[in-house]
């Protein structure tokens, strides 16, 4: 069960600031994925702590399951897809120019609509997004 790649992707998309390196597996994880403590437990991620039997009794690691990690990733990609489309669209329009009338004009109109609606939609769906995100957070 290795969720590292998915986990790192979904978290780097929110712009997680501090990502320390685990001493044992040399992977980067957000701070909340590390076990607390000094000595042998210093800078060891929860995954390695479990593998090396270092978890204190009753201590449960905060790990995302494969399913939750996938759901989080799809939640983020759904939220940011219109922005990506908008940027791609403008790039395409600016590189192609108005070479193919009337399609260039139509394309420009669609782009303008997308540019105007995306921020509004982003703000309007914020509450729903946050509630879905907190449902998918351990
Ligand atoms: Zn580790």
Boltz pocket constraint, residues with backbone or C-beta under 6 A from the ligand:
constraints:
  - pocket:
      binder: B
      contacts: [[A, 22], [A, 23], [A, 24], [A, 25], [A, 26], [A, 27], [A, 44], [A, 45], [A, 46], [A, 47], [A, 48], [A, 49]]
      max_distance: 6.0
